[in-house]
Structure formats: C-alpha cells, structure tokens
Amino acid sequence: MKLLNVLITGVCLLATTSSVAQDSATDRDLSPAIIGGQQASPNQLPFFARLIIHTMGSRQFFNICGGSIINDRFILTAAHCVEDSVFTDGWTKDDLNVLVDNPTMDNVSVDEFIDVKSITLHPNYDASRLWLNDIAILELSKPITANVQSITLPQDFGDYSNRSVYQIFGLGQTSTEDTGGPNYLRWAEVQPLTDSECSALVNGYNAEESLCANGFEDRDYTGVCRGDSGGPLTYKDDNGNYQQIGVVSYGSTVCENPSFPSVFSELLHYTSWIEAQTSAGQKTEYDETSDNNDSSSLKSGNGGGGSIGAGMLLFSVCVGWWRRRRQQ
C-alpha cells in the first residue's frame, strides 16, 4: 500500500475522554506518532526527554513529543513537534518545557520542567515533502542537573547498517483505539527495512535523509503511534549501549498497519549540523550507582491519566495529524 497524497491538518489533542478518528476506504490519516513492546525499567533510558506544554500558573500540562538529550543544554527532537503551527489555541513558545529523568505520567511536578530558551529547526526542513529534514534543536534556559545520559551521535553508516534490530521509545498511544496513552515510558524492538522496501511502501520516501522500520512478522506488531514523534530510534552496540541513529518523524494513523512502516530522520546526515548547534553544552554521564536513580516513588499503571498533584488529569498531545487521500 503506497502513500499517495499527504496534507498537514494540525494538532490532535488526545485525552482520556477523547475519541480517535476512524479510517474510511477513501480517506486515511497519517500521524507521526509505541505499539506493542513493554514498559521500560526506571533507569533503562536516561537519555530520553519529553516535550511539555505548560502555561505559567496552570496546573494542567500537555505531553506533546519525545526527544533525546544531546548534552546538559540541548535537546534533539523532530522539527514538526516545534514548528510555528504547533503553537495555536493560546499556546506560545514560552509555554514549551522539557522534562527529563521521569518516565512516568502519574507523578510529575512543575518544578521538574525546564524552560526552553530557543528553538532551531533544521534550515532545510520541509513539511510539504514528507517532513524532509525533520529535526530540531531545543536550547534550555538552564543546564540539566539530573542524573541523565547524553546520546552518542552516529559517525559511520557501517556502525549500524548490518544491525537486524532497532529500538523505539515513547509515551504515545499503545493502539489506534487508545485515547489516553500509557502511564509509563515504553520501548519496543523493530526491524529495519531496506531503502527499496521503504520506497515501495511510502511514495515520496526520501532514502537520502530517512530510515524506516516495521514490526517483525513472527512477533506481535510493534511500531510508533501518536505522541511518539521526536523520540529516538536506536540500536545496541557490542557493549549493550544504546546508540541513537534516528528521530521519529511519521507513520500510519492505523498504528498497527504492517503495510506502512515507521519513518525516521536519519541522524548520520545531520551529525555535523547538530554538533555545530550544540557546542556550548557539556556532555552528561549517567551514574548507575547514584542514589538519585531510585524511582520507587513514581506511580505506574495501564490507564491514560496523570497528574500534577492529586486529581489533575494529564493529557497527551499528538503533534501533526496528517491526512492523505487515496488516488481515485
């Protein structure tokens, strides 16, 4: 099944009381948005970051996208997560925050939020061409002091070209029908596809700047879904360490659709640009022995709610609800 025409349709707000748009035979949606997989352990992913919309003085906030920690002052994410069209309905860029070192949706304090000082989209980002060059850098207003880990940027295609398993991470929907998302950060394994396989499934797929992956045929389906945009695509090196090679860009709104792969911006093409934008920061090193690693106080569960204090719902936002029309 090929993607034929894609139109940006805006921002999709997901909450425990909202409904998910249904597909029809003539009108299907694309959404950059983890399906399958499992809950991450508390200290498994110290490089993961979350993009938060929070208006000053409000107790309500919105989890909009994933990201990864480049160093103590900069976060890597998808450009479509932070382009101008996201900041509508009263939201401004001043409402954008970053949250690190907290994999839960249930126990979040506004004191953990770090303000974003500036947003830099890749200069060649083009949403009209299947989100070409879909990466962005967030500069933080203050250094990260939590016990976290900087990602390692790819330097050579040979480091991962022969890997048979990649990993994805996120707090997005766990199924097409899921309207609330998980209460805890999840991860899953996916299978890399060749450029020719990706091009056959996605019309307009750009093999020069993209990677794509799909679930394994002999396993329960895994893939990205709404809310996972901006998160990392990784492989495990020979020492068992995660190495980031991509950023979640887009996928099918029918999240369990094996005919449409998850698509990622391939970081190898952007390493020099990222390093130039983030040179002012200092690399962070995760300390496995630190007392700060105890996450036993974090609530976890299977529902879609969360809180800043008792009784306050945490909503999840899917950034960029994309629509395509089947050629008649």
LORO-344352 format. One line per 4 residues: number of its first residue (from 1); for each residue x negated, y negated, z negated of C-alpha. Coordinates in pm, whole numbers, plus 50000, padded with zeros to 5 digits. Each point is the difference from the previous one (the first is absolute). Example, Ala and Ser with C-alpha at 12.3 -4.5 7.8 and 13.67 -1.06 7.14 Angstrom:
BEGIN
1) 48770 50450 49220 ~ 49863 49656 50066 $
This chain:
BEGIN
1) 50000 50000 50000 ~ 49849 49665 50101 ~ 50035 49655 49852 ~ 50140 49782 50278 $
5) 50085 49651 49879 ~ 49922 49850 49661 ~ 50141 49685 49845 ~ 49922 49851 49662 $
9) 50318 49960 49798 ~ 49876 49860 49672 ~ 49967 50112 49641 ~ 50197 50290 49852 $
13) 50087 49979 49630 ~ 50033 50337 49831 ~ 50149 50051 49654 ~ 50171 50271 49804 $
17) 50336 49869 50119 ~ 49916 49933 50366 ~ 50068 50224 50296 ~ 49768 50117 50275 $
21) 50086 49919 50360 ~ 50118 50305 50196 ~ 49862 50096 50343 ~ 50218 50031 50305 $
25) 49933 50164 50335 ~ 49934 49666 50169 ~ 49849 49786 49727 ~ 49719 50120 49778 $
29) 49784 49808 49757 ~ 49629 49997 49941 ~ 49869 49914 49658 ~ 49646 49960 49877 $
33) 50052 50170 49693 ~ 49859 50627 49591 ~ 50195 50297 50090 ~ 49921 50329 49831 $
37) 49679 50026 49804 ~ 49974 49969 49626 ~ 49961 49760 49711 ~ 49649 49864 49955 $
41) 49820 50062 49674 ~ 49949 49685 49786 ~ 49637 49944 50098 ~ 49994 50160 50344 $
45) 50022 49686 50214 ~ 49815 49709 49833 ~ 49961 49827 50337 ~ 50376 49960 50061 $
49) 50165 49657 49978 ~ 50362 49884 50019 ~ 50141 49681 50151 ~ 50263 49840 49780 $
53) 50245 49716 50059 ~ 50071 49823 49671 ~ 50148 49654 49960 ~ 49857 49810 49705 $
57) 50233 50014 49701 ~ 50200 50293 50134 ~ 49999 50345 49842 ~ 50093 50163 50330 $
61) 49730 50095 50249 ~ 49970 50190 50328 ~ 49745 50264 50097 ~ 49948 49935 50373 $
65) 49688 50181 50124 ~ 49688 50192 49914 ~ 49639 49895 50032 ~ 49649 50092 49897 $
69) 49726 49833 49799 ~ 49704 49876 50203 ~ 49830 49837 49703 ~ 50090 49800 49690 $
73) 50140 49708 50202 ~ 50146 50146 50320 ~ 50278 50242 50096 ~ 50050 50170 50337 $
77) 50354 50049 50131 ~ 50206 49990 50321 ~ 50051 49666 50174 ~ 50374 50060 50043 $
81) 50031 50019 49620 ~ 49894 49638 49958 ~ 50077 49822 50327 ~ 50214 49687 49987 $
85) 50327 50180 50083 ~ 49981 50190 49670 ~ 50034 49686 49794 ~ 50368 49924 50050 $
89) 50314 49976 49787 ~ 49829 49777 49748 ~ 49674 50195 49980 ~ 49677 49811 50054 $
93) 49638 50105 50016 ~ 49965 49865 49647 ~ 50223 50289 49888 ~ 49758 50264 50131 $
97) 49804 50192 49734 ~ 49780 50309 49982 ~ 50024 50280 49744 ~ 49717 50250 49943 $
101) 49929 50278 49750 ~ 50370 50080 49952 ~ 50152 50290 50199 ~ 50344 49979 49840 $
105) 50322 49820 50090 ~ 50141 50021 49648 ~ 49761 49814 49773 ~ 49867 49683 50157 $
109) 49916 49670 49831 ~ 49984 49668 50182 ~ 49671 49946 49817 ~ 49852 50265 50230 $
113) 50081 49803 50316 ~ 49713 49821 50174 ~ 50086 49697 50212 ~ 49894 49995 50363 $
117) 49783 49701 50087 ~ 49998 50042 50377 ~ 50117 50230 50280 ~ 49789 50069 50309 $
121) 50159 50192 50287 ~ 49776 50155 50259 ~ 49963 49731 50271 ~ 50124 50240 50270 $
125) 50298 50136 49812 ~ 50292 50038 50240 ~ 50333 50125 49868 ~ 50145 50006 50351 $
129) 49754 50270 50109 ~ 50082 50270 49746 ~ 49833 49800 49723 ~ 49660 49996 50165 $
133) 49714 49916 49758 ~ 50240 50042 49709 ~ 49767 49917 49712 ~ 49967 49709 49759 $
137) 49784 49891 49709 ~ 50137 49853 49677 ~ 49771 49784 49789 ~ 50091 50012 49632 $
141) 50015 49698 49771 ~ 49776 50173 49744 ~ 49777 50308 49995 ~ 50143 50342 49918 $
145) 49884 50107 49653 ~ 50186 50333 49982 ~ 49819 50331 50033 ~ 50039 50051 50376 $
149) 49801 50116 50301 ~ 49910 49816 50320 ~ 50069 50184 50323 ~ 49715 50099 50231 $
153) 50039 49865 50351 ~ 49927 50241 50288 ~ 49672 49959 50185 ~ 49999 50289 50249 $
157) 50277 50180 50187 ~ 49812 50325 49952 ~ 50059 49981 49625 ~ 50367 50086 50046 $
161) 50062 50097 50363 ~ 49981 50372 49926 ~ 50203 49995 49679 ~ 50315 50211 50012 $
165) 50178 49839 49704 ~ 50069 49636 49911 ~ 50178 49857 49694 ~ 50270 49732 49967 $
169) 50117 49818 49686 ~ 50292 49780 49905 ~ 50311 49907 49805 ~ 50231 49997 50301 $
173) 50311 50209 50056 ~ 49968 50376 49958 ~ 50268 50070 50263 ~ 50208 49810 50253 $
177) 50300 50015 49765 ~ 49801 49892 49694 ~ 50104 49645 49911 ~ 49786 49944 49694 $
181) 49661 50157 50049 ~ 49796 50194 49747 ~ 49914 49887 49649 ~ 49635 50090 50042 $
185) 49733 49972 50268 ~ 50004 50299 50236 ~ 49755 50148 50247 ~ 50014 50256 50278 $
189) 49783 50172 50256 ~ 50050 49943 50373 ~ 49847 50143 50313 ~ 49807 49771 50237 $
193) 50114 50001 50362 ~ 49788 49936 50307 ~ 50033 49678 50198 ~ 50171 50187 50282 $
197) 50251 50156 49759 ~ 50075 49659 49848 ~ 50041 49837 50340 ~ 50241 50273 50110 $
201) 50220 49936 49695 ~ 49974 49620 49977 ~ 50034 49797 50318 ~ 49766 49702 49971 $
205) 49779 50168 49741 ~ 49662 49824 49991 ~ 49729 50263 49960 ~ 49723 49740 49973 $
209) 50120 49855 49670 ~ 50231 50269 49859 ~ 50016 50346 49847 ~ 50307 50217 49966 $
213) 50082 50304 49788 ~ 50292 50231 49935 ~ 50113 50268 49759 ~ 49870 50355 50025 $
217) 50225 50239 50192 ~ 49963 50277 49741 ~ 50079 49780 49698 ~ 50282 49782 49875 $
221) 49997 49678 50203 ~ 49779 49715 49880 ~ 49967 49644 50130 ~ 50044 49633 49919 $
225) 50335 49832 49941 ~ 50143 49657 49912 ~ 49789 49821 49741 ~ 49671 50178 50077 $
229) 49874 49733 50243 ~ 49654 49862 49930 ~ 49892 50304 49802 ~ 49685 50199 50074 $
233) 49939 50295 50228 ~ 49702 50199 49870 ~ 49797 50315 50037 ~ 49797 50176 49732 $
237) 49626 50004 50053 ~ 49775 50296 49920 ~ 49979 49883 49637 ~ 50378 49990 49963 $
241) 50021 49620 50003 ~ 50272 49813 50190 ~ 49877 49795 50294 ~ 50245 49759 50161 $
245) 50025 50005 50378 ~ 50340 49842 50070 ~ 50284 49774 49885 ~ 50366 50105 50028 $
249) 50159 49806 50285 ~ 50322 50162 50127 ~ 50203 50318 50042 ~ 50351 50122 50069 $
253) 50296 49886 49793 ~ 50103 50366 49999 ~ 49710 50061 49769 ~ 50014 50380 50028 $
257) 49982 49984 50382 ~ 49716 50232 50118 ~ 50036 49859 50352 ~ 49870 49661 49889 $
261) 49666 49978 49816 ~ 49884 49755 49736 ~ 49780 49732 50157 ~ 49708 49820 49834 $
265) 49761 49718 50083 ~ 49656 50165 50032 ~ 49758 49819 49769 ~ 49682 50091 50186 $
269) 50084 49732 50257 ~ 50034 49735 49728 ~ 49715 50076 49758 ~ 49787 49701 50103 $
273) 50297 49762 49985 ~ 50107 50127 49658 ~ 49648 49973 49860 ~ 49969 49644 50128 $
277) 50330 49898 49838 ~ 49926 50161 49662 ~ 49630 49933 49939 ~ 50075 49773 49701 $
281) 50126 50290 49789 ~ 49819 50260 49791 ~ 50048 50375 50043 ~ 50187 50169 49718 $
285) 49897 50339 49862 ~ 50250 50230 49831 ~ 49891 50129 49657 ~ 50150 50343 49942 $
289) 49900 49992 49633 ~ 50168 49669 49919 ~ 50265 49993 49728 ~ 50204 49780 50233 $
293) 50079 50305 50212 ~ 50269 50124 49761 ~ 50331 49961 50183 ~ 50206 50198 49751 $
297) 50212 49694 49923 ~ 50118 49973 50360 ~ 50348 50136 50055 ~ 50056 50220 50302 $
301) 50300 50171 50150 ~ 50188 50078 50319 ~ 50245 49710 50017 ~ 49972 49676 50192 $
305) 50013 49746 49719 ~ 49736 49816 49803 ~ 49964 49711 49765 ~ 49823 49700 49865 $
309) 50130 50054 49653 ~ 50306 50202 49908 ~ 50292 50022 50239 ~ 49856 49806 50295 $
313) 50020 50177 50336 ~ 49693 50009 50218 ~ 50082 49976 50368 ~ 49793 50122 50290 $
317) 49967 49809 50325 ~ 49931 50146 50341 ~ 49809 49739 50198 ~ 50085 49995 50366 $
321) 50305 50200 50100 ~ 49925 50070 50365 ~ 50260 50090 50260 ~ 49957 50172 50332 $
325) 50253 50065 50273 ~ 49997 50317 50202 ~ 49964 49934 50372 ~ 50330 50055 50173 $
